[in-house]
Amino acid sequence: MLTSRRRLLKSLLSLAAISASPLIARASTQWPNKPIRLIVPAAPGGSLDILSRTVAKELTARLNQTVIVENMPGGGSNIAFGYVAKAAPDGYTLLVGWDSLAINPALYPTLPYKLDQFAPISLAITAPQVLVVGPKLPVKNLKTFIEVARRDPNGLSMANAGNGSPGHLAAALLETKAEIKFNNIPYKGGAPAVADLLAGHVDALMVTLAAALPHIESGRLTALGVSSMKRSTGAPNIPTIAEAGLAGYELNSWQGFLAPAGTPNDIIRLLNKEIVASLNDPEIKKKLIADGFEVVASSPKALSDYLASSTPKWAKLVKDSGAKVD
């Protein structure tokens, strides 16, 4: 009798486990069930912020859950990178990464993160840097700009979105190619740098095209060249820096989405699916191109491969240019 009861109990427990397994599976797929934080390593208003808010709005609708953009500027983006690297890998803290993620290992002796602490989701866009001048320096072309820079004994003030940013290195590469020297002025993002250029507090700026394009189109800033080898689809009238007189000059920026390493693969796959769909939405894609971006919308592996290939290239540029963090 006792044996029979044990068998019956064992059978009931087995049935309960079988019945519960779909519930467990469903529970694991109920992400997201609370707001998602999208960490941006720059101040509001710059190109990283533009991309983040565009995608966050679309993701909120697609995931039926609020995606909150949280700006975390400073420290050459290291504050934001370190924060996300140490965040719980549960899909509720994401990062909008950019070149500085791969640049900073060559610039800083110590970092609050390692590249293997991130799980790539999607390479979202590529974008050139643009050399712009404001009312303080009314030059119209790159040749004149270089001539003025060579005559200035103190060096023209060159703003950028932060030490170690693509704009910082784009200016360093320009110094090397043109044999000139700038007074490097770092900001906590492209937007405050643009604001100071418009106010006449600095001479020039290297920044992502998206951050400066509205002011170029309004005539308040003058674009002297973009850093990519080809002209931007969204701003075809701006020559490349190579076309404008510095043959061989080329530097391109990227932005993409990442999560803390260890984030479940099913969450990464879902995020990739919805981010790619968002970026490829005809209206959103049209807007991003008009803002100066080239839409990529890749797989996680494509971003992983891009990071792996670009990191040594940035390291070489840092070494060759002698760029340093002040």
N, C-alpha and C positions, 0 to 999 in steps of 0.2 A: 504493500500500500504506500509506504513512504517513498519507495523508488518511483512508483507511478506519479505521485505528487511532484516529485523532483523533476520528472520528465515533463509534466504538464507546465510547471513553472518555467522550465528552460524554454519550452516552446513558446509560451506567452512572451517571455523576455525577447526572444528572437524576433517574434512578430512585431513587438513594440519598436525594436531597433530598426526593422525594415520600414515600418510606417514613419518613424521619425527621420530617417535619412533624407527624404525629400524636403522636410522642414528645415533640416540643417543646411541643405544645399540652397534652399530659398533664402534663408537668413544670410548666407554668405554673399548672395547676389543682390541684397537690398541696398547696396551702396548706390548713390549717396542718400543718407537719411538725415543729414544736417548740412549747413552751409560749408562750402569749399573756399579756402583762402588761396588766392593767387598772389604770390609775393613778387614784387617788381623791384629790382635793385637800382632804382633811379627815382628822381623826383617826378611829380605829376607833370604832364604836358609834353614830355619828350617822346621819341619814337617807340621806346619800350612800353611806355604808358599807353600810347595810341593803339598798338597791337593788342596789349593786354585787355583794355576796356572793350575793344571791338569783339574779341573772342569771348570774353567773359559774359557779355550780354547775350551772345548767341548760345553759349553753353548753358546759361541759366534756363533758357527756353528748352533746349534739347534734353537736358538732364532733369528738368522739373525740380531744380534745386538751385538756391542762390549761390552764385560765384562772386565772392567779394575780392576786389582788387585792393591790395595793401602795399603801398609804396614804402620801401625800406632802403633809402639812399645812404651813401657814405661808405668810406673805407675802400674805395675802388671797387665797389660791388661786393666786397668780402663779407660785409655784415649780413646781407641777404643770403649769400651763398652758404655761409656758415650756419645760419639759422635753419635753412631748409635741409641742409645735410644732416642736421641733428634732429629733425622733426620726426614724429611717428610715421612709419611707412604705411599709412592707412588710406591714402588717397584724398585726405582732407587738407593737405598742405602741398601746394604745387609751386613751381618756380618758372618765371620767364627768364631764361638764360640768354646770354649773348657772348660775344667774343672774349670778354674779360674772364669768363670761366676758364678758358684755355690759355689766355695771356698771362694771368696772374702768377702761375707757378714759375714763370721765368722772371718775374719782376719783384716778387716778395720773398724774403728769406724764410718766412713762416706763414702758413695759411690756416684758417679755421676749417678747412675742408680738403678732401681729396676727390679727384674726378670719379673714382669708383664708388663714391657715396651718393651718386645720382643715377636714377633710372631714366634714360631718354624716352620721351613720348613722341615728339615730332619736331623735325626741323621745319619751322613755319615759313620764314621769309629770308631772303638776302637783301641787302641794301647797301648802296655806296655811301661813303662819307662825301661831304661837299665842303669845299673851301669857300667861305663867304666873308665879305667885308661889309661894314656898316657906315654910318655917317661920319665916323671919325677918320676913315681912310677911303676917300672917294676915288679909288682906282677902278678901272673897267676890265682889265684883263690880267692874266697870270704873269705875263712878261713884265708889265709895269709894276706889279706887286713885288716881284722878285728884285727888281731894280731898287725900289723903295726900301725893301728889307735889307739889302746890302749896304745902303747908305746910312741906316740907323745904327749908331754905335751901341745903343742899349738893347737893341733887338725889339722888334714889334711884339706887342702883347698878343699871344695866341691862346684863346680859350678852348676848352674841351669839356666833355661830359664827365671828366674825372681822371685821376691818375690811373694809367693802365687801360683806359678806354681805347676803343679803336681810333677815335679822333686824336687822342694823345699820340698814338703810334703813327697815324697817318701824317701828323705834323712832323714827327721825328723823321719819317721817311722823306718828307718834303725838304727838311733841313739838309739831309744827306745828299739828295739828288741835286738840289739847287745851290748847295754850298752857302747856306745862310744859317742864322741862328735866331730863335724866337725866345721870348720870355714866356714860359709855360704858365698858364693860369687855369688850374683845374676847378671844376664846379661839381655839385652833387646832382648831375644830370644835364641833359641837353637843354631843357626848357629854361632854367635860370641862366645858363650861358648865353642863350639866344637873347634873353631879356637884357642882359648887360651889354651885349653887342648893339642892340637897338638903341640903348640909352647912351651909347658912345663911351662906355667905360673901358672897352677893350678894342683893339684894332681889327682882329680877325678871329675866325672860328672854324674849326674842323668838327663837323657834327653829322650825324645821320641825316640824309636828305629829307626824310619825313619831318624832322623837327624844324627845319628851316624853310621848307617849300612854301608854306603860306605867305611868309614874309618876302620871299624871292618873287612870288607871283604878284604881290602888292607893290613891289618896287622899293620896299624899305631896306632890303638887303640885296647885295649884288653877288651873284654866284660866279666864281672864277673857274670852276671845274669840279667834276666828280671823280672819285678815286678809282672807280671800276674801269676795266679795259673797254667796255662798251657803254654807250650812253644809256641813261635810265629810260625805261619804257614810259614812266610817268612824267618825265621832264626831258624830252628829246632835244630841246633847244640848248641845254647846258652841255658844253663840250667836256670831254674827259680831260683830266690833267695831262695825260700823255699827248692828246691832240693839241692842247694849249701850249705845249712847249717842252714838257719833261718826258721824253721818250722812255718807255719801259716802266713808267710809274703805274703801279696797280695795287689796290688793296680793297677788299670787299668785306662787308660785315654780315653777320647772320644773327637771327633770333629764333629761339625755339622753346619748347615746353619740356620740363623735366619734373620728376618726382623723387623723393628720397629712395635710395636703394632699398630693396626688400618689399616695395609696394607690390601687392599681388598682381600676377600677370593678367588676370581677367579685368582688373581695374585699368591697367595700362592699355590693354586692347580696346576697352570701351572708350577711354579718353582719346586714344589715337583716332578711333573711328569718328567720334563727334568733333574733334578739333579739325581733322582733315575735311570733314563735311562742311564745317563752318567756314574754313578758309576758301573752299571751292564753291561756296554759294555765289552765284553770279554777281549779285549786288555787292556783297562784301569784298569779293575779289576785285571788282571794278574800283571800289573805294580804296582798297589797299594799294593798288597800282597807281591810282591818282595821288596817293600820299607819298609815292616814291619808293614803294616796296616792290620786290619781285617775289611773287607767291610760289612757294615750293611745296608745302604740305606733304611731308614725307612719312615714311615708316619709322618706328623706333630705331631699327638697325641703321637706317640711312643717317640719322642724327648721330648715332654712336660712331659710325664710320667717319663722318664729317669731323667730329671732335678729335678722333684718333689721328686723322691726317692733318688737321689744321694746327694742332698743338705744337708740333715741331717747327712748323712754318712761322708761327708767332714767336717762338723762342729764338729762331734765327734772326727775325726782324728786330727783336729786343736787343740781341747781342750786337748785330751789325750797326744799328742806329745809335747805340749807347743810351737808349731811353732809360730813365730812372724815375722812381717815385720820390717826390720832394717831401 
